[in-house]
Amino acid sequence: MSSGSLPNTQDADGLEAAVDQAIEACDGDMRSTIRALIVANEYLETEVDELMKAVSHAFVRGRFHTYSG
């Protein structure tokens, strides 16, 4: 792993704070926390899929052009 991919201390602290917030939001219940995160992840995956379809459709229709520099 390259040193550029390692999180800095501020990123790590932010991640730890987010973990604490997620656990607190589920009243300390780890199973509920994991369940909520899985549901949120599935929702985001669906959103990404829908956005990719929309961009692909726009590209085919000529409404989206790649940046050529």
C-alpha positions in Angstrom: 0.0 0.0 0.0 1.4 3.4 -0.9 1.7 6.1 1.7 -0.7 8.3 -0.4 -3.5 5.9 0.4 -3.1 5.9 4.2 -5.6 8.2 6.0 -4.0 11.1 7.8 -4.8 11.7 11.5 -7.6 14.2 10.8 -9.3 11.7 8.4 -8.9 8.9 11.0 -10.4 11.1 13.7 -13.3 12.0 11.5 -13.9 8.4 10.8 -13.8 7.5 14.5 -16.3 10.3 15.2 -18.6 9.0 12.4 -18.4 5.5 13.9 -19.3 6.9 17.3 -22.2 8.8 15.9 -23.6 5.8 14.1 -23.4 3.7 17.2 -25.0 6.4 19.3 -27.8 6.8 16.7 -28.6 3.2 17.3 -28.5 3.5 21.1 -25.3 1.5 21.3 -26.8 -1.6 19.7 -24.0 -2.9 17.3 -26.4 -5.2 15.3 -28.8 -2.3 14.7 -25.8 -0.1 13.7 -24.5 -2.6 11.2 -28.1 -3.2 9.9 -28.6 0.5 9.4 -25.2 0.9 7.6 -26.0 -2.1 5.3 -29.4 -0.6 4.4 -27.8 2.8 3.8 -25.1 1.2 1.6 -27.7 -0.7 -0.5 -29.6 2.6 -1.0 -26.5 4.4 -2.1 -25.6 1.5 -4.5 -29.1 1.8 -6.0 -28.7 5.5 -6.4 -25.3 5.1 -8.1 -26.8 2.5 -10.5 -29.6 4.8 -11.4 -27.2 7.8 -12.0 -24.9 5.6 -14.1 -27.9 4.6 -16.3 -29.0 8.2 -16.6 -25.5 9.3 -17.7 -25.2 6.4 -20.1 -28.6 7.3 -21.6 -27.6 10.9 -21.9 -24.3 10.0 -23.6 -26.1 7.8 -26.1 -28.5 10.6 -26.9 -25.6 13.0 -27.5 -26.4 15.1 -24.4 -23.3 14.3 -22.6 -19.8 14.9 -24.0 -16.5 13.8 -22.5 -13.9 16.4 -21.7 -11.1 16.4 -24.3 -8.7 18.7 -22.6 
